[in-house]
């Protein structure tokens, strides 16, 4: 039988609440006087309780350093890695790798600050915050709670759209690479993305019925393996292309004015827009802070959760940064100014076609898992809120046991079925309306980077640690926050300009590749 969700309230059947066992309940059990025998050993109630439940009365968390690392890598090494060669091409050999490293350091630093906010007041024994929004509520309060929640869940919604686009492009790339191979490059192999988006959406409807974030750990591990697979293929093909060219392409300042691309000839203005958009794409490539608290809530203790999470964050960011630098720089070295927006689907590579098929299949599998890692916190928030508001509504709260062969018993909730299916359907339709991979990635990165990755973690850390206003540490943190705000605004402007250019030649539901 599947364990009960950590993020949902107690089960409610037709208005009757099934209370959880907690410490008080166990201590109130009346002890019947009985003379113990030698064969009987005294039972320590509190000891047994601590083996089954955590200090908040919820079932014992089982997450480890490795599962947390898998969750982070699944969230970080996503479709964003495929656009890094294009991003480096816009910025050049100096600014490209440097900006990527700076994003990595900022994310690592602010994520370490955020790990200390999992527990309020004391990072070891304080009250647990189960979600990012709850941490903002208990530490900052006021309007900032609604603002953070709105930005976080809107960003998660946007990421689901971006992953739907990326997955469909990879599925099409498999068919197109085989088409290129059969026609020896003579057939352009154009096709519509709509059917592939619907296929991906159907798969997500099924996986979205997994009740809780803690139960998708196996999906994260599979997805993390797939992310390393396609990143390694992209890196290997880039190295092979450089070896074939016997030279490194590219320049110190990035794409040259007058370069002819699929979007047209690069002008002075477009050079600026494209450089700004590249910042958003790099920011998106590191976007995992929005689910960091949710990941940390799966970790067992001792040791303290923040210690395990910090180690997982350091390992994950270090590994992904190395992959990012290698993939981005080798892709730029291989193609120079003509680096494709998507390294494995932009058809900078044609052969070996079977290796491209493996890489794109790995992308699809990874994005199926990553979609759930990002969306489960959003699902939990909506369902928890609705269960509180309509506690006596059977449609919202009742669960029905369904026997599933080889898997045990599944707890079916009709509201969860309808709500999550509707969410996947809406993201699929919007992805079909706006299938612009690079532009969507840039907008999401720009919109979520400053508030969720920088501003709120810094603000919560200052409040929790009571750092004096105008002290050196306070000024340093505020300077970091302001600088990242400027970067986010610049990236957002560049990405929006890219969308405007795409819309000039775009027809809804008729986009083909």
PyMOL commands that set and color helices and strands:
alter all, ss='L'
color gray80, all
select helices_A, chain A and resi 23-27+45-52+65-76+79-115+132-139+143-183+194-207+213-245+268-285+289-296+305-338+353-389+394-397+414-433+437-465+472-503
alter helices_A, ss='H'
color red, helices_A
select strands_A, chain A and resi 12-13+16-17+119-120+127-128+260-261+264-265+400-404+408-412
alter strands_A, ss='S'
color yellow, strands_A
deselect
rebuild
show_as cartoon
